[in-house]
Amino acid sequence: MGTRPARMGIGSIALGCAFAICAVTMLSGCGTAAPKTPAAKTPAASHAPTPKTTPEADPAADALFTISAKVRSSSGATIGIQLVAHPPVAADDTAAGAASSEFLKQCGSSGQGLPITEESMIADAGILLQFDLSSSTSGQDFVSPLNLYFGGTSRATTARGSGITAPPAANGCYGLYSWSRSGAAHAITEFENDDATVDLTQWRYGIYGFAVQEGANATIEGCTITLSPQALNANLKDVPGWVASDTSGTTCATGYIGE
């Protein structure tokens, strides 16, 4: 499949392992102009909201795929969560500039294997895949932390934001991230190609989504996975080991689990 083995010996997470996590409980569930005001009078203050001049960006506007689900907060409230993956960019593409800088700032010296540099990413025909995490509410602790999949633990990943916990420091950027509090977060994963030729479909060999941690008294409901036309055009059905979705109640994920 042309995927370069990981720089270190940490193995990829098998989606099947996450899929086997057991849960103890389930979720229930143009007029005329106004006359001039006399100079002696002070106009009353307006309490109408000031319209925004710049619309907020929609993280899903250029989505490669979107994974949505619902979980519970520690107080029992339902929280909607969403993972949006954006189309990959080659490390040698000028469009990757900001993402490359952010990634290297965190993962350039990852504590494992050889340092990652802009030159090494380009030499390895690397591509960068960016993710946005969002929630329907902010600042609420989940009833139990969720494991996050941004491609797999054998691929260098940086993630930051509300409630994000990184892998052990000894693992650097390689390992499993978790999410414990609702809000917004951002992640970047690098994929390499041992053919030394940029392949923007290398993301097909990653695993993506959420999973309840083993032994946790929690569930995931309403799992929805939406693939964009670009994702569908990558011929996922032709990739042995690609699982379209797992909506087991403890996992909401899609991706490659091996042949």
N, C-alpha and C positions, 0 to 999 in steps of 0.2 A: 504494500500500500504506500510505500515511499515515506513512511514516517520515521524520523530520526529517533533513536532511542534516547531516553532521558540522559541529562548530563550526569546524574548520579544514580545510585542504586535504589532510590526509593521507588517502589512499584506503583503502577497506576491503580487507582481505586476501581474495583470491579463494580459496575452498577448493580450486578446481581446481589452483592453483599448489602448495599444500601436498600435494595428492594426487599430484603428479607427482614428488615427491622420490624419488630413487633410492637403494636400499640396496645395499651391497656384500656383506654377509653376512647370514644368517638365524639366528634363535634355534633351538637343537636341540630347541628344546624346552621322749513324755512319759514318761521312765523314772522309776524311784524316786529319791528324794532321796539324795545321797551322804552318808555319815556325816561328822560333824564331825571336823576334823583336830585332834589334840591341840595345845594351845597351845605345847608345847615344840618342835614340829616346824615346819620352814619348808617351805611347799608348793613343790614342784618347779616351775621355770619352764616354761611351755608354749611350744612352738615352732610351734604350729598358727597358720596365717595368720589375721589378724583380718578377719572378713567386712566388706565394704564396706556402709555404711549407705545410700549414695546410688548408684544404678546409673549407669554412664557413658551419656551421651547417644549415640544412634545417629545419625550425620550423615545417613544415608539414610532416616530415619524419615519425613520429610516431603518426599522427593525429587520434583522435577518430572521430572527424568530423571537417569540414572546412566550414566556411561561408564567401563568397566573394561578393563584391558589388562595385559600383562606385558612388561617390558623387562629388560635385563641390567645388572648393576652392572659397574664397572670390573674387578672380580675374577672376573667370569663368572657370578655368582649370579643367579638369577631373582628379580625383584622385581615384586610385584603393585601396580598403581597404579589409583587411582579418582578420578574427578571427579564430584561430586554437585552438581547445580543445584537450588536451593530455589525454591518458588513465588514469583513476583514480588510486590512490594508497591508501592503508589503512594507517591510522595514526600510527598504530603499526608496520608498515613495515619499515625495515631499509632503503629502497629505498625512503622513504618519508622524510628522515632527513633534507635535505636542504630546501625543500618546507615547512616542518613543522616549522622550525626555522624562515623562512621568514614570514610565516603566523602569528605565535605567537608574533613576534616582533611588528607587527602592530595591531593585533586583540586580544592579550592576555587580555588587559584591554580596552574593546571596548566602555565603557561608557554606556552600556545598559546591564541589567541583571547580571548574575553571570560571573566572569572572566573565560576566556577560557584558559586552560592549556593543556599540553601534556597528563596529566593524565585524564582530563575530556574528551578530544577527544577520547582517547582509551576506556574509560568507556562507551562512547556513540557510540562505534563502528563506529567512524568517518572515512570518506574517504576525500581525497583532490583531487580536479580537477584543473589543471593548464591550463592557456590560454596565447597565444601570439597574440598580435595585431601588424599588420604591414601595411605599405602603399607603394604605388608605388613611391611616392616622400616624402620628409621630410620637415618639417618646414613651411608648408602652412596652413593657417587658413581655416577651412571649412566655407562654406557660412553660416552655422548654426551648433551649437554643436549637437552631436548625443547622444541619451541615449544608454547606454550599458547594456546588460543583460548577466550576468555571472552565472545565476542559479535562481535569484530572490532576492528581497530585504529582505526576511525573513531569508536568509542564510548569515552568516558572510563571507565577501569577502574583500580581500585587492587587490588594483590595483595601479600601479605606472607607470609613463612613460610620453612621450611627449603628452602634451595637456590634461592630465587626471585630472578631477576635482572630488574630493571625496564627499560623502554625507555630510550633515551638521555635525559638530563635535559632537553635542548632540546625533547623531545616531550611533556614532562609526563606526564600519564596516558594519552596517546594513543600507542599503539604496541604492539609485540609483546613479551610477557613470555616468559621461558624458565625451565626447571626443571632443575637439575643434580644435586640430592641428595635421596634419599628422606626422607620425613617428612611433616609436616602443614603445610598452608597454607590461606589464605582469600583470597577475591577478591570484589569487588563491581563490577558494571557498571551504568551508567545508560543507559536507553533513553528517547528523547523521542518525542513525537507532534505533528506539525505541525498537527493538527486541534484542538489545545488541549483535547482531551478525553482523559481517562485511558483507555488501552487496555492491559489486562494481558496481551494477547497479542502485544505488540510484540517480545517475545523471539524470536518465530518468524522474525524477520529478522536473526538472528545466527548465528554459526558457533561450534561448541564441540568441544573435544577436544584431542588430542595429535598431534604430528607430529615425525618425525626431522628434524633440521636438514640442509639441503642439503649433500651431500658427506660426510656422516657415515657411518662404518662401523658402522651399528646398524640394528636393526629393532624393530618393535612386533608382538607376537603376542597371540592370545586376545582380540581386540577384541570387546567386548559392549556394546551400547547398549540400555538399558531405559527405555522411556517410561511414565510414570505415567498413570492414567486422566485426570488433569487435562490432561496434555500431549496425549493422544490426543483429548480433547474440544475441543482448540484447532483441530481440522481441519487438521492439517499437510498432508494430501494435497491440500488445496485451495490451497496456497501455491505458485505457480509458482516453481521454483528451489530448493525444499527437497529436500535429498538425505538419505535415511533413514540411510545409513551408508557409510563408506569403511573397508574393512578390508584395504587394499592391502599391508600388511606394513611400510609406512613411515608410515602415517597411521591414526589411530583417531578418527574425527570424525563429526559430524552437523551439519546446519544449512542455512542459506540461502546459496547461491552466486550468486544473481541469476537473472533470467528469461532 
